[in-house]
Amino acid sequence: DDILFLKENLSKDDTWETKEFTDTADYGQVLVLQYRFACTAADVSLVIGNNAFSHVYKVQMQPWLRTLMGPYGQANERYTWYYAKGVGLVYYKKLHQTFTYGEWQIKDWTVY
């Protein structure tokens, strides 16, 4: 299934979520996963290294988990993406609680 990780015409505080995904964990329990997205900044400027970007959108995603009969709870991960109009993804960060688990930033690009 496709996951909509970015939407057109975003505004700050827009939210959306995926459908539920159900699977069995290695230890045998059936879990339900859903990704929840929020636009936390819209049409802003951003500087990464020596590069300045305009029309940038910041999107955060958190996975939520539950058992078949239980309520949803937040997983301990948070993903943050910055997208610049006309360029695409310019920065990415993955946190596990407060520990940075992965990070990437654009260094060079060509727009055709």
N, C-alpha and C positions, 0 to 999 in steps of 0.2 A: 504494500500500500504506500501511496505517496504521503509525505508529511509536508504540510504547508508551513514553511519556516519563515516566510516573508510575504507580506501582502502589499498590494498597491494602495495608494492614497491613505497611508498610515497617519494617524494622529497620536500624540502623546496620550498614554493611558488606554489605548486600544488593547484588547485582549482577545485571544482565541485559543482553542484547544484541539487536539487530535481526537479521533475516535479512540475507543478503548482497544488495547491489544492484550490478549490473554494467552498465557503460556505456562508451562510447568517448570519450576526452578529445579536445579540439580538435586536438591534435597527432597523433591517430591511434592511440594506445596504448589497449588495453582495460584498464580498472581495475575493481577490486572494492572496494566501500565497505561498511563495517559500523559502526554506532554502538554504543558500549559505555557503559553507564550504571552509576553507583554511588551509593548512598545514603550520604553521608558524615556526616550528623547526622540523628537521628530524635527527634521529640517534644520539641524544645527550644524555648526562648524566643528572640525576636529583636526588637530595637528598630531601626526605620527612621525617621529624622527624629524626630517627636514621637509616633509610633505604636508601641505594643508589641503583639506577636503571641505567642500560645502555640500549642503543638502544631504546630511548624514542622518541615518536612522539607527538607534540603539535598540536591539531586541534582546530580551532575556528569556530563557527557557528553563523550566524546572520539570523534571520527571516526578510524577505522583504515582504511588503504588497502593494497592489494597489487596486483600484476600477476596475470595468470591463473595463472602457475606459481610466483610468489614468495611469501615469507612476509609477514604483516601487519606494518606499521609505523605508529606513531602519527603522525597529522597534527599540525601545529603549532597546532591550535586546541583550546581547552577552554571549554566552556559550563558555567555554574553557575546553577542555579535554586533559589529558596527558595519553598516552597509553605506557606501557612498553612491549617490545617483550617478549613472554613467560609468562607474568603475566596478562596483560589486563589493564583495567582502574586503574590508581593509584591516580589520582587527578581530581577533577571537580570543576568548579566555574561558577556561573551565576551572571552576572551583569545587573542591570537595570540602565542605564546611568552610574553613577559612584558608585552606591550603590550595595554592595554585597548582593545578594538576596538568594543565596544558595552556600554552599561549602562543600566538602567532600574529605577526603584523606584516602588512604589505611592504615590499621594498622597492618594487618597480612594476610598471604596467604600461600597456599600450592600448589606446582606444581607437578602434577602427570605424 
